Amino acid sequence: MTGTVEFVQKIRYVEVTDENGEQQVYAIPETVENVQELIRCKDCKNACVYDDDEVICTHIDSNGNDKHPADWFCADVVKRDD
């Protein structure tokens, strides 16, 4: 099987003063153990109806919305078994 899997990874930003006294910003990714697969609404078990490229979910997000674009994602995701 061939496909693409997206992941969510936390990045910490650190400001460091270099030898010239200038501020440099470095992005430091968290460890691999903390990486999570990103699952979009179109692949979620809670997505029940497609309506003009909107996904109507059986859950309500933290803003009170139950309609999202198909490529939206949220913390309440449960991957659909296909």
C-alpha positions in Angstrom: 0.0 0.0 0.0 1.3 3.5 -0.9 0.0 6.7 0.7 0.9 9.7 2.7 0.7 10.0 6.4 0.8 13.4 8.1 2.1 13.9 11.6 1.8 16.6 14.3 5.0 17.4 16.1 5.6 20.1 18.7 8.4 22.5 18.0 10.1 24.6 20.7 11.6 27.9 19.6 14.7 29.2 21.4 16.4 32.6 21.1 20.2 32.5 21.4 22.6 35.4 21.3 25.4 34.6 18.8 29.1 35.7 19.0 28.2 39.0 17.3 25.5 39.9 19.9 22.7 39.2 17.4 19.6 37.2 18.4 19.2 33.9 16.5 16.0 31.8 16.7 16.3 28.0 16.6 13.5 25.5 16.2 14.0 22.4 18.3 11.6 19.5 17.6 10.4 17.4 20.4 11.4 13.8 20.5 10.0 11.2 18.1 8.0 9.6 20.9 5.8 12.6 21.1 4.8 12.7 17.3 1.2 11.9 16.6 -0.6 11.1 13.3 -2.7 13.9 12.1 -6.1 12.6 11.0 -8.4 15.0 9.0 -12.2 15.1 9.4 -12.7 13.4 6.1 -11.0 10.3 7.6 -12.7 10.6 11.0 -15.2 8.1 12.4 -17.3 11.1 13.6 -17.7 12.5 10.1 -21.1 11.5 8.9 -22.2 13.6 6.0 -20.5 15.5 3.2 -22.3 18.7 2.2 -20.6 20.8 -0.5 -17.1 20.1 0.7 -18.1 20.6 4.3 -18.0 17.7 6.7 -20.8 17.5 9.3 -19.4 15.8 12.4 -21.2 14.0 15.2 -19.1 16.0 17.7 -19.0 19.7 18.4 -15.5 21.3 18.4 -14.3 23.7 21.2 -15.8 26.7 19.3 -19.3 25.1 19.1 -19.0 24.2 15.4 -20.1 21.0 13.8 -19.3 21.8 10.2 -15.8 21.8 8.9 -13.9 21.6 5.6 -12.9 18.0 4.7 -9.2 18.7 5.4 -9.9 20.1 8.9 -8.6 18.3 11.9 -9.2 18.4 15.7 -8.2 16.8 18.9 -11.4 14.7 19.1 -10.5 12.6 16.0 -11.1 8.9 15.9 -9.7 7.3 12.7 -12.4 5.5 10.6 -11.8 1.8 10.0 -12.0 1.2 6.3 
